[in-house]
Amino acid sequence: MILLDIKNMTIELETPEGLIRAVDKVNLTIREGEIRGLVGESGSGKSLIAKAIVGVLNKRWHITADRFSWAGQDLLRLSYEEQRKIIGRDIAMIYQEPSRSMDPTAPILDQLLEAIPDSELESRWWGRPFERRKKAIALLHKVGIRDHQAILNSYPYQLPEGVCQKIMIAMAIAKKPKLLIADEPTTALESTTQAQLFRLLASFNQLKGMSILLISHELETVARNTQTLSVLYCGQLVEAGETAAILKSPFHPYTDALIKSVPEFQPQLASKQPLYALHGSIPTLQHLPIGCRLGPRCPNARKECVKTPVLERLQNHYFSCHFPLQGKKT
Protein backbone atom coordinates (compact mmCIF):
# COMPACT_ATOMS: atom_id res chain seq x y z
CA MET A 1 0.00 0.00 0.00
CA ILE A 2 1.27 3.46 -0.91
CA LEU A 3 1.23 5.80 2.10
CA LEU A 4 2.71 9.01 0.72
CA ASP A 5 2.40 9.86 -2.96
CA ILE A 6 3.78 13.20 -4.18
CA LYS A 7 4.01 14.18 -7.84
CA ASN A 8 5.67 17.32 -9.21
CA MET A 9 5.94 19.15 -5.89
CA THR A 10 7.34 22.64 -6.25
CA ILE A 11 8.40 24.86 -3.34
CA GLU A 12 9.00 28.56 -3.99
CA LEU A 13 10.32 31.21 -1.62
CA GLU A 14 8.79 34.68 -1.65
CA THR A 15 11.52 37.35 -1.75
CA PRO A 16 11.63 41.09 -2.58
CA GLU A 17 13.04 40.10 -6.00
CA GLY A 18 10.20 37.64 -6.65
CA LEU A 19 9.68 33.91 -6.22
CA ILE A 20 12.73 31.64 -6.04
CA ARG A 21 12.12 27.98 -6.88
CA ALA A 22 14.01 26.01 -4.21
CA VAL A 23 12.41 22.64 -5.05
CA ASP A 24 11.59 21.94 -8.68
CA LYS A 25 8.90 19.33 -9.49
CA VAL A 26 10.05 16.56 -7.16
CA ASN A 27 8.32 13.16 -7.04
CA LEU A 28 8.34 11.07 -3.87
CA THR A 29 6.54 7.81 -3.07
CA ILE A 30 6.74 5.91 0.22
CA ARG A 31 5.06 2.54 0.68
CA GLU A 32 3.88 0.94 3.88
CA GLY A 33 6.83 -0.63 5.72
CA GLU A 34 9.42 0.98 3.43
CA ILE A 35 12.62 2.69 4.52
CA ARG A 36 13.47 5.30 1.88
CA GLY A 37 16.56 7.46 1.88
CA LEU A 38 16.69 11.05 0.69
CA VAL A 39 20.26 12.14 0.04
CA GLY A 40 21.98 15.21 -1.37
CA GLU A 41 24.40 18.01 -0.51
CA SER A 42 23.52 20.61 2.10
CA GLY A 43 21.18 23.11 0.47
CA SER A 44 19.63 20.63 -1.95
CA GLY A 45 16.13 21.00 -0.46
CA LYS A 46 15.89 17.80 1.62
CA SER A 47 14.71 19.49 4.80
CA LEU A 48 12.31 21.72 2.86
CA ILE A 49 10.58 18.65 1.44
CA ALA A 50 10.32 17.08 4.89
CA LYS A 51 8.86 20.25 6.40
CA ALA A 52 6.42 20.57 3.50
CA ILE A 53 5.16 17.04 4.20
CA VAL A 54 4.43 17.82 7.86
CA GLY A 55 3.18 21.31 7.05
CA VAL A 56 5.51 23.46 9.14
CA LEU A 57 6.81 25.87 6.47
CA ASN A 58 5.85 29.50 7.02
CA LYS A 59 3.75 31.64 4.70
CA ARG A 60 6.76 32.86 2.72
CA TRP A 61 6.99 29.41 1.15
CA HIS A 62 4.52 28.49 -1.59
CA ILE A 63 3.89 24.77 -2.15
CA THR A 64 2.18 23.35 -5.23
CA ALA A 65 1.88 19.78 -6.50
CA ASP A 66 -0.01 17.79 -9.12
CA ARG A 67 -0.67 15.16 -6.46
CA PHE A 68 -0.14 15.16 -2.69
CA SER A 69 -1.95 12.21 -1.14
CA TRP A 70 -1.70 10.27 2.10
CA ALA A 71 -3.03 6.70 2.18
CA GLY A 72 -5.11 7.44 -0.93
CA GLN A 73 -6.57 10.67 0.48
CA ASP A 74 -5.77 13.89 -1.39
CA LEU A 75 -4.47 16.34 1.23
CA LEU A 76 -4.71 19.28 -1.16
CA ARG A 77 -8.50 18.98 -1.16
CA LEU A 78 -8.76 19.08 2.63
CA SER A 79 -8.92 22.08 4.92
CA TYR A 80 -5.89 23.04 6.98
CA GLU A 81 -7.50 21.65 10.15
CA GLU A 82 -8.22 18.30 8.46
CA GLN A 83 -4.67 18.13 7.15
CA ARG A 84 -3.24 18.81 10.61
CA LYS A 85 -5.42 16.10 12.14
CA ILE A 86 -4.19 13.45 9.69
CA ILE A 87 -0.54 14.52 9.82
CA GLY A 88 -0.55 14.83 13.61
CA ARG A 89 -1.96 11.32 13.95
CA ASP A 90 0.07 9.42 11.35
CA ILE A 91 3.33 11.30 10.71
CA ALA A 92 6.15 12.25 13.08
CA MET A 93 9.40 14.06 12.39
CA ILE A 94 12.82 14.15 14.01
CA TYR A 95 14.21 17.62 13.33
CA GLN A 96 17.79 18.47 12.47
CA GLU A 97 18.25 20.98 15.30
CA PRO A 98 16.52 19.42 18.32
CA SER A 99 17.29 22.13 20.88
CA ARG A 100 15.54 24.71 18.67
CA SER A 101 12.56 22.42 18.08
CA MET A 102 11.75 21.87 21.75
CA ASP A 103 9.93 24.18 24.17
CA PRO A 104 12.64 26.01 26.16
CA THR A 105 10.16 26.92 28.93
CA ALA A 106 8.96 23.38 29.75
CA PRO A 107 10.89 20.59 31.48
CA ILE A 108 11.63 17.43 29.51
CA LEU A 109 9.10 15.40 31.49
CA ASP A 110 6.22 17.68 30.54
CA GLN A 111 7.18 17.56 26.85
CA LEU A 112 7.44 13.77 26.88
CA LEU A 113 4.09 13.40 28.65
CA GLU A 114 2.43 15.66 26.08
CA ALA A 115 3.86 13.55 23.23
CA ILE A 116 2.20 10.35 24.48
CA PRO A 117 -1.33 10.12 22.99
CA ASP A 118 -4.32 8.90 25.00
CA SER A 119 -4.72 5.97 22.61
CA GLU A 120 -1.49 4.47 23.99
CA LEU A 121 -2.83 4.42 27.56
CA GLU A 122 -4.66 1.45 29.08
CA SER A 123 -5.35 2.68 32.63
CA ARG A 124 -8.49 4.42 33.82
CA TRP A 125 -8.34 8.15 34.26
CA TRP A 126 -6.97 8.06 37.85
CA GLY A 127 -4.05 5.83 36.85
CA ARG A 128 -3.08 7.63 33.67
CA PRO A 129 -0.59 10.14 35.17
CA PHE A 130 1.47 7.27 36.59
CA GLU A 131 1.24 5.29 33.35
CA ARG A 132 2.28 8.31 31.27
CA ARG A 133 5.35 8.85 33.45
CA LYS A 134 6.23 5.16 33.21
CA LYS A 135 5.97 5.26 29.41
CA ALA A 136 8.05 8.45 29.28
CA ILE A 137 10.84 6.76 31.22
CA ALA A 138 10.62 3.69 28.97
CA LEU A 139 10.95 5.91 25.88
CA LEU A 140 14.13 7.47 27.28
CA HIS A 141 15.55 4.01 27.94
CA LYS A 142 14.73 2.96 24.38
CA VAL A 143 16.84 5.75 22.92
CA GLY A 144 19.79 5.03 25.21
CA ILE A 145 19.21 7.44 28.12
CA ARG A 146 19.65 5.42 31.33
CA ASP A 147 19.91 8.19 33.92
CA HIS A 148 16.36 9.38 33.31
CA GLN A 149 15.98 11.07 36.69
CA ALA A 150 18.56 13.73 35.83
CA ILE A 151 16.93 14.34 32.45
CA LEU A 152 13.22 14.54 33.27
CA ASN A 153 13.44 17.68 35.39
CA SER A 154 15.91 19.46 33.11
CA TYR A 155 15.19 22.05 30.43
CA PRO A 156 16.43 21.69 26.82
CA TYR A 157 19.02 24.48 27.15
CA GLN A 158 20.60 22.63 30.09
CA LEU A 159 21.30 19.49 28.05
CA PRO A 160 23.89 18.65 25.36
CA GLU A 161 22.71 18.63 21.76
CA GLY A 162 23.16 14.86 21.54
CA VAL A 163 20.87 14.26 24.50
CA CYS A 164 18.25 16.61 23.04
CA GLN A 165 18.41 14.62 19.80
CA LYS A 166 17.66 11.41 21.70
CA ILE A 167 14.73 13.07 23.47
CA MET A 168 13.34 14.28 20.12
CA ILE A 169 13.48 10.71 18.81
CA ALA A 170 11.70 9.47 21.94
CA MET A 171 8.95 12.07 21.43
CA ALA A 172 8.61 11.15 17.75
CA ILE A 173 8.13 7.42 18.35
CA ALA A 174 5.80 7.94 21.33
CA LYS A 175 2.66 7.89 19.17
CA LYS A 176 3.93 5.02 16.96
CA PRO A 177 3.43 6.90 13.68
CA LYS A 178 2.88 5.20 10.34
CA LEU A 179 5.61 7.39 8.82
CA LEU A 180 8.66 8.66 10.68
CA ILE A 181 10.69 11.39 8.96
CA ALA A 182 14.24 11.47 10.31
CA ASP A 183 16.08 14.61 9.20
CA GLU A 184 19.78 14.05 9.96
CA PRO A 185 18.79 12.14 13.15
CA THR A 186 22.32 11.32 14.31
CA THR A 187 24.26 14.49 13.49
CA ALA A 188 25.15 15.31 17.11
CA LEU A 189 25.59 11.73 18.33
CA GLU A 190 28.67 9.59 18.85
CA SER A 191 29.16 6.58 16.58
CA THR A 192 28.07 3.94 19.11
CA THR A 193 24.83 5.81 19.81
CA GLN A 194 24.25 6.27 16.07
CA ALA A 195 24.41 2.51 15.55
CA GLN A 196 22.06 1.96 18.49
CA LEU A 197 19.48 4.41 17.12
CA PHE A 198 19.58 2.94 13.63
CA ARG A 199 18.96 -0.50 15.16
CA LEU A 200 16.04 1.01 17.06
CA LEU A 201 14.55 2.51 13.89
CA ALA A 202 15.05 -0.79 12.05
CA SER A 203 13.24 -2.66 14.83
CA PHE A 204 10.26 -0.31 14.60
CA ASN A 205 10.20 -0.85 10.86
CA GLN A 206 10.36 -4.64 11.12
CA LEU A 207 8.15 -5.19 14.17
CA LYS A 208 5.65 -2.34 13.84
CA GLY A 209 5.66 -1.88 10.05
CA MET A 210 6.62 1.78 10.47
CA SER A 211 7.69 3.51 7.24
CA ILE A 212 10.77 5.72 7.53
CA LEU A 213 12.07 8.59 5.41
CA LEU A 214 15.77 8.89 6.31
CA ILE A 215 17.30 12.21 5.26
CA SER A 216 21.05 12.71 5.23
CA HIS A 217 23.94 14.20 3.25
CA GLU A 218 26.01 11.08 4.04
CA LEU A 219 25.43 8.49 1.34
CA GLU A 220 27.10 5.63 3.25
CA THR A 221 24.76 6.15 6.22
CA VAL A 222 21.67 6.13 4.01
CA ALA A 223 22.87 3.17 1.93
CA ARG A 224 23.37 0.95 4.99
CA ASN A 225 19.93 1.61 6.41
CA THR A 226 17.49 1.96 3.49
CA GLN A 227 15.78 -0.19 0.88
CA THR A 228 15.06 2.57 -1.65
CA LEU A 229 16.83 5.83 -2.38
CA SER A 230 16.04 9.24 -3.86
CA VAL A 231 18.91 11.57 -4.83
CA LEU A 232 18.44 15.35 -4.89
CA TYR A 233 20.64 18.01 -6.37
CA CYS A 234 19.84 21.68 -5.89
CA GLY A 235 16.10 21.05 -5.54
CA GLN A 236 15.80 18.65 -8.50
CA LEU A 237 15.25 14.89 -8.24
CA VAL A 238 18.06 13.34 -10.29
CA GLU A 239 17.65 9.63 -9.52
CA ALA A 240 15.46 7.22 -7.54
CA GLY A 241 15.07 3.48 -7.17
CA GLU A 242 16.27 0.52 -5.12
CA THR A 243 19.34 1.43 -3.10
CA ALA A 244 21.38 -1.61 -4.16
CA ALA A 245 20.61 -1.05 -7.86
CA ILE A 246 21.57 2.63 -7.72
CA LEU A 247 24.86 1.89 -5.95
CA LYS A 248 25.69 -0.80 -8.51
CA SER A 249 24.68 1.06 -11.69
CA PRO A 250 23.98 4.78 -11.24
CA PHE A 251 22.43 6.54 -14.23
CA HIS A 252 23.03 10.16 -13.23
CA PRO A 253 26.50 11.80 -13.13
CA TYR A 254 25.73 13.37 -9.75
CA THR A 255 24.80 10.03 -8.17
CA ASP A 256 27.95 8.54 -9.67
CA ALA A 257 30.02 11.34 -8.13
CA LEU A 258 28.46 10.77 -4.71
CA ILE A 259 29.30 7.06 -4.86
CA LYS A 260 32.87 7.68 -6.02
CA SER A 261 33.42 10.14 -3.17
CA VAL A 262 32.80 7.48 -0.50
CA PRO A 263 35.83 5.26 0.32
CA GLU A 264 33.54 2.45 1.46
CA PHE A 265 32.22 2.09 -2.11
CA GLN A 266 35.68 2.26 -3.70
CA PRO A 267 37.55 -0.84 -2.46
CA GLN A 268 39.90 -0.75 -5.47
CA LEU A 269 41.10 2.75 -4.58
CA ALA A 270 44.84 2.82 -3.85
CA SER A 271 46.17 4.10 -0.54
CA LYS A 272 46.42 7.90 -0.30
CA GLN A 273 44.81 8.32 -3.72
CA PRO A 274 42.47 11.34 -3.76
CA LEU A 275 38.74 10.70 -3.89
CA TYR A 276 36.65 11.78 -6.85
CA ALA A 277 34.89 15.13 -6.54
CA LEU A 278 32.90 17.34 -8.88
CA HIS A 279 34.38 20.75 -9.61
CA GLY A 280 32.67 23.78 -8.13
CA SER A 281 29.95 23.94 -5.48
CA ILE A 282 26.19 23.88 -5.25
CA PRO A 283 24.73 27.21 -6.49
CA THR A 284 22.81 29.59 -4.26
CA LEU A 285 19.05 29.99 -4.60
CA GLN A 286 19.55 33.48 -6.04
CA HIS A 287 21.74 32.18 -8.90
CA LEU A 288 20.23 28.90 -10.02
CA PRO A 289 21.29 27.59 -13.46
CA ILE A 290 18.62 27.11 -16.11
CA GLY A 291 17.71 23.62 -17.25
CA CYS A 292 19.59 20.85 -15.46
CA ARG A 293 21.00 22.49 -12.35
CA LEU A 294 24.05 20.23 -12.34
CA GLY A 295 25.03 21.54 -15.79
CA PRO A 296 27.85 23.95 -14.75
CA ARG A 297 29.51 21.16 -12.72
CA CYS A 298 28.66 18.12 -14.84
CA PRO A 299 31.53 16.44 -16.73
CA ASN A 300 29.06 15.24 -19.39
CA ALA A 301 27.27 18.55 -19.94
CA ARG A 302 26.28 19.54 -23.48
CA LYS A 303 24.15 22.25 -25.03
CA GLU A 304 20.97 20.14 -24.55
CA CYS A 305 21.40 20.48 -20.77
CA VAL A 306 20.06 24.04 -20.81
CA LYS A 307 16.65 22.35 -21.01
CA THR A 308 15.29 20.70 -17.86
CA PRO A 309 15.39 16.91 -18.38
CA VAL A 310 12.20 14.94 -17.81
CA LEU A 311 12.08 12.07 -15.35
CA GLU A 312 12.63 8.80 -17.22
CA ARG A 313 11.84 5.29 -16.01
CA LEU A 314 13.60 2.01 -16.69
CA GLN A 315 11.71 -0.69 -14.74
CA ASN A 316 11.85 0.56 -11.12
CA HIS A 317 14.77 2.90 -11.75
CA TYR A 318 14.04 6.61 -12.28
CA PHE A 319 16.54 9.17 -13.54
CA SER A 320 16.51 12.70 -14.86
CA CYS A 321 19.36 13.20 -17.32
CA HIS A 322 19.75 13.95 -21.05
CA PHE A 323 22.83 11.72 -21.22
CA PRO A 324 22.55 8.90 -18.65
CA LEU A 325 25.68 6.94 -17.79
CA GLN A 326 24.13 3.56 -18.60
CA GLY A 327 23.49 4.27 -22.27
CA LYS A 328 20.56 5.77 -24.13
CA LYS A 329 17.15 6.04 -22.56
CA THR A 330 14.63 3.38 -23.58
Stockholm file with secondary structure:
# STOCKHOLM 1.0

chainA/1-330         MILLDIKNMTIELETPEGLIRAVDKVNLTIREGEIRGLVGESGSGKSLIAKAIVGVLNKRWHITADRFSWAGQDLLRLSYEEQRKIIGRDIAMIYQEPSRSMDPTAPILDQLLEAIPDSELESRWWGRPFERRKKAIALLHKVGIRDHQAILNSYPYQLPEGVCQKIMIAMAIAKKPKLLIADEPTTALESTTQAQLFRLLASFNQLKGMSILLISHELETVARNTQTLSVLYCGQLVEAGETAAILKSPFHPYTDALIKSVPEFQPQLASKQPLYALHGSIPTLQHLPIGCRLGPRCPNARKECVKTPVLERLQNHYFSCHFPLQGKKT
#=GR chainA/1-330 SS CEEEEEEEEEEEEEETTEEEEEEEEEEEEEETTCEEEEECCTTSSHHHHHHHHHTCCCTTEEEECSEEEETTEEGGGSCHHHHHHHHHHHEEEECSSHHHHSCTTSCHHHHHHHHSCGGGCCSCGGGHHHHHHHHHHHHHHHTTCCCHHHHHTCCGGGSCHHHHHHHHHHHHHTTCCSEEEEESTTTTSCHHHHHHHHHHHHHHHHHHCCEEEEEESCHHHHHHHCSEEEEEETTEEEEEEEHHHHHHSCCSHHHHHHHHTCGGGCTTCCTTCCCCCCSSCCCCGGGCCSSSTTGGGCTTCCGGGGSCCCCEEETTEEECCSSCTTSSCC
#=GC SS_cons         CEEEEEEEEEEEEEETTEEEEEEEEEEEEEETTCEEEEECCTTSSHHHHHHHHHTCCCTTEEEECSEEEETTEEGGGSCHHHHHHHHHHHEEEECSSHHHHSCTTSCHHHHHHHHSCGGGCCSCGGGHHHHHHHHHHHHHHHTTCCCHHHHHTCCGGGSCHHHHHHHHHHHHHTTCCSEEEEESTTTTSCHHHHHHHHHHHHHHHHHHCCEEEEEESCHHHHHHHCSEEEEEETTEEEEEEEHHHHHHSCCSHHHHHHHHTCGGGCTTCCTTCCCCCCSSCCCCGGGCCSSSTTGGGCTTCCGGGGSCCCCEEETTEEECCSSCTTSSCC
//
